[in-house]
Amino acid sequence: MILAVTAVLIIVGSLLYTIINFLKKKKEEGFASIFITAGLQLTVTSFGSFYENLKEFMVLFKSQNVEESLKVHQTFSQVNWSQLVIGIVLILLGFYFFQYLKHRIYILNINGYLPPLSIEDHFSNLKLNKFEFKEREIDIIHERNYEMNEEKAKDILELIERKVKLFISESTGCTRGYTGIAPIPFVAMAGTWLKKTRIDKYFEFDKKNSETYYSLSKSRKYPELKKVTQYTQLNLDAEEVVITISTTTPITNPQLKQFNNCEIVKLTVDDPKDNTIKSQKQLKEYINKTIEVIEELPRIFPKLRKIHMVCSTQSCFVLEIGKNIEDFRNVPIIIYHFNAQKEIKYPWGIVINGSEKGKFIKA
């Protein structure tokens, strides 16, 4: 009797968990819960229904004869073995699905340029099973067809924020991945909404060689990201500093002429080229080096009010910059978009931290 009541409570709890998963739009988890709930129902009722157990209890309670009680117990305790086996199989199947879903990769993809690039079209090159990942795309291609302005940037940022927060909620407890090819300020801002959110895998598109995606590896061999600027050569009373980061192509002085009133601090690898970043350790080391420079600048430049950041690098690096910039520990940082066809090469940017976070800056 106690076992039956306990089982009923477990089944009710499983049903509530299933409903919650569907309400949270976690359909796969909901279906796994259904398997477990159905399995529990079959397993419990294979020993007799709640009504039959209650009836047995009442008969035994009224009976004064031991022999009669044994006969009653034998009558009510016949196990439906086929039902029991099916129930156990369904429970095991449900738990298997939960384990499978736990190891599924949720991949955030920010698409900002034509043609749109999708993991869905290249999953076999990454040795992924088609059902092993879910790709969540933020498509801002059509959102930025026109000249960027404050209103357009605000709409895009609202879209990205909403989609990123949905991605975080949906992927809770699962492996998370990221890929993207989009304007640098938008990717950096996406990173600011991913603070304290672990990204387990990064996927980059190799457009020059294989024309497909690769996953950042665990390699420990890679070029060093160096600070090539000597602070002693700069005006240490400057109120604004530009940080340049070059891993894919060199950033030249003529491209920076709009910042002629600022001091420039350059970070670069020896031979910048496409897809320089190939390993997770490399990415982490590059980020740590950049953050180290950002944090030491106020000490080197005591009057520093603002940092301008221009990057020629990969999307994974930019996202991690957004994740690692502090809102109020660091001075305001503006990160810029590059356009080679404009006279001003960095025509607009976005503040990525502090009280003005998200503010559109027109150069």
Secondary structure, DSSP 8 states (H G I E B T S, - for coil): -HHHHHHHHHHHHHHHHHHHHHHTT-HHHHHHHHHHHHHHHHHHHTT--HHHHHHHHHHHHH---HHHHHHHHHHHT---HHHHHHHHHHHHHHHHHHHHHHT-EEEEEEE-SSS---GGGTGGGGT--TTSEEEEEEE-TGGGSS---HHHHHHHHHHHHHHHHHHHHHTTTSEEEEEEES-HHHHHHHHHTTTT----EEEEEETTTTSEEEE-B--------EE---GGGS-TT-SEEEEEEESSS---TGGGGGGTTSEEEEEE-SS--TT---BHHHHHHHHHHHHHHHHHHHHHSTT--EEEEEEES-HHHHHHHHHH--TTTS--EEEEE--TTSSSSS-EEEE-SSTTTT-EEE-
